[in-house]
Amino acid sequence: LLCASTLTAAFVASLPPGLLNMNAAKTSVEKGKKNGVTFGLGVGVAVMVQAYLSVRISKFLARNPEIIEMLMQVALVIFASLAIFFWLKGKKQPEDTIKYNDSKKSSSFTKGIFLAALNLLAIPYYAGLNTFFHSQGLMNYTILDEVVYIISVGCGTFLAMYLYVFYFDKMEQKTNRFSKNANYIISGLMVILFAFTLFKIITNK
């Protein structure tokens, strides 16, 4: 259940057209699908490192009972902020276009790692998600749970990159509509996580 939940959350979070997936599509068009997949692998690896950092942060806080409630409150702020962020992003006018990043790197893999490292939202997002899973009993911070969580994050992200590499040409004409709907979906997911976390805080008092 932890694997499926984490993979789905990572996949959905990586779906809206943005810096990473649009560069995956661009790399595929310019250098071939093999390079596009390599770029996606680089992104996946970088995101797994970010997921590892998020687990370390959440694990440290969770093992200090005196700040568990504060941790839950932090998760509330993260989920609320992300819900608003993605909702506002979805409200953008259809004329808005996604800009490619033209930075030159030695390889598609390195480029994927570099650009993914610039995504500062990943660590708080996965830290909040990790905290939520822990509060629901899905994750107990065993080595196996941590490995499953980190790998699932990487696989879910890579799957979204793979989708853009191989199917962007079919989605291209509907990019703006797809972007708006995907952002609304993620915003809704954040609202649900916010509600569950708030309920957990209230019932624990």
C-alpha positions in Angstrom: 0.0 0.0 0.0 2.9 2.4 0.8 4.5 1.6 -2.6 1.3 2.2 -4.5 0.3 5.4 -2.6 3.8 6.9 -2.9 4.2 6.0 -6.6 0.7 7.5 -7.4 1.4 10.7 -5.4 4.8 11.2 -7.2 3.3 10.4 -10.6 0.4 12.9 -10.2 2.8 15.6 -8.8 5.0 15.3 -11.9 2.2 15.4 -14.4 1.5 19.2 -14.8 3.6 20.6 -17.7 6.6 22.3 -16.1 10.4 22.6 -16.3 11.2 18.9 -15.9 8.7 17.1 -18.0 8.7 19.7 -20.8 12.5 19.4 -21.0 12.0 15.6 -21.2 9.8 16.1 -24.2 12.2 18.7 -25.7 15.1 16.3 -25.3 13.1 13.5 -26.9 12.3 15.7 -29.9 15.8 17.1 -30.4 18.0 14.1 -29.5 15.7 11.1 -29.7 13.6 9.1 -27.3 16.6 7.3 -25.8 18.1 10.6 -24.6 14.6 11.6 -23.4 14.5 8.5 -21.3 18.0 9.1 -20.0 17.0 12.6 -19.0 14.0 11.1 -17.1 16.3 8.7 -15.3 18.5 11.6 -14.2 15.4 13.4 -12.9 14.3 10.2 -11.1 17.7 9.8 -9.4 17.7 13.4 -8.2 14.2 13.2 -6.9 15.1 10.0 -4.9 17.9 12.0 -3.2 15.4 14.7 -2.4 13.0 12.0 -1.1 15.8 10.6 1.1 16.4 14.0 2.6 12.7 14.4 3.2 12.6 11.0 5.1 15.6 12.1 7.2 13.9 15.3 8.2 10.5 13.6 8.9 12.2 10.7 10.8 14.2 13.0 13.0 11.1 15.0 13.9 8.9 12.0 14.4 11.3 10.4 16.9 11.0 13.5 19.1 7.5 13.2 20.6 7.6 16.7 22.0 7.5 18.2 18.5 5.2 15.7 16.7 2.3 18.1 16.9 4.4 20.9 15.6 5.4 18.6 12.7 1.8 17.9 11.9 1.1 21.7 11.9 4.0 22.2 9.6 2.5 19.5 7.3 -0.7 21.5 7.4 1.0 24.6 6.2 2.8 22.7 3.4 -0.4 21.1 2.2 -2.3 24.3 2.3 0.4 26.3 0.5 0.7 23.6 -2.2 -3.1 23.5 -2.6 -3.2 27.3 -3.2 -0.1 27.2 -5.4 -1.4 24.6 -7.8 -4.9 26.1 -7.8 -3.5 29.5 -8.8 -1.3 27.8 -11.4 -4.4 26.1 -12.9 -6.1 29.5 -13.1 -3.5 30.9 -15.5 -4.8 32.0 -18.8 -4.6 29.3 -21.6 -2.3 31.7 -23.6 0.4 31.0 -21.0 3.1 28.8 -22.5 5.7 26.6 -20.9 9.2 27.7 -21.6 12.0 25.2 -22.3 15.3 25.5 -20.5 18.1 25.7 -23.0 21.0 25.1 -20.6 23.7 22.9 -22.1 24.9 19.9 -20.1 27.4 17.2 -20.9 24.7 14.6 -21.1 20.9 14.2 -20.8 21.3 12.3 -17.6 23.4 15.1 -16.0 20.9 17.7 -17.3 18.1 15.8 -15.7 19.8 15.7 -12.3 20.7 19.4 -12.5 17.3 20.6 -13.4 15.5 18.4 -10.9 17.9 19.7 -8.2 16.4 23.2 -8.9 12.9 22.1 -8.0 12.8 23.4 -4.4 9.2 22.3 -3.9 10.1 18.6 -3.9 11.6 18.3 -0.4 8.8 20.0 1.5 6.2 18.1 -0.6 7.7 14.7 0.0 8.4 15.6 3.7 4.7 16.5 4.1 3.6 13.4 2.3 5.9 11.2 4.4 4.6 12.8 7.5 1.0 12.1 6.4 1.8 8.4 5.6 3.5 8.0 9.0 0.5 9.5 10.8 -1.8 7.1 9.0 0.4 4.1 10.0 1.5 3.4 6.4 5.1 4.1 7.2 7.0 3.2 10.3 10.5 4.3 9.4 11.9 0.8 9.1 14.7 0.4 6.6 12.3 -1.4 4.3 9.7 1.3 4.5 12.2 4.0 3.7 13.7 2.1 0.8 10.2 1.4 -0.6 9.2 5.1 -0.2 12.3 6.5 -1.8 12.3 4.1 -4.8 8.5 4.6 -5.3 9.1 8.4 -5.5 11.7 7.9 -8.1 9.6 5.4 -10.1 6.5 7.6 -10.0 8.5 10.6 -11.2 10.2 8.7 -13.9 6.9 7.3 -15.2 5.6 10.8 -15.6 8.8 11.8 -17.5 8.4 8.6 -19.7 4.9 9.6 -20.5 6.1 13.0 -21.9 9.0 11.4 -23.8 6.8 9.0 -25.7 3.3 10.6 -25.8 3.9 14.4 -25.7 3.3 14.7 -29.5 -0.2 13.4 -29.0 -0.8 15.7 -26.0 0.8 18.8 -27.4 -2.4 20.3 -28.8 -4.1 20.0 -25.5 -1.2 21.1 -23.2 -2.9 24.1 -21.7 -6.1 22.3 -20.9 -4.1 19.3 -19.6 -2.0 21.6 -17.4 -5.0 23.4 -15.9 -6.8 20.1 -15.1 -3.7 18.4 -13.7 -3.0 21.4 -11.4 -6.6 21.3 -10.1 -6.3 17.6 -9.4 -3.1 18.1 -7.4 -4.6 21.0 -5.6 -7.6 18.8 -4.7 -5.2 16.1 -3.5 -3.4 18.6 -1.2 -6.8 19.7 0.2 -7.6 16.0 1.0 -4.2 15.6 2.7 -4.8 18.8 4.6 -8.2 17.6 5.8 -6.8 14.2 6.9 -3.9 15.8 8.8 -6.2 18.3 10.5 -8.5 15.5 11.6 -5.5 13.6 13.0 -4.4 16.7 15.0 -7.9 17.3 16.4 -8.5 13.6 17.3 -5.1 13.4 19.1 -6.0 16.2 21.5 
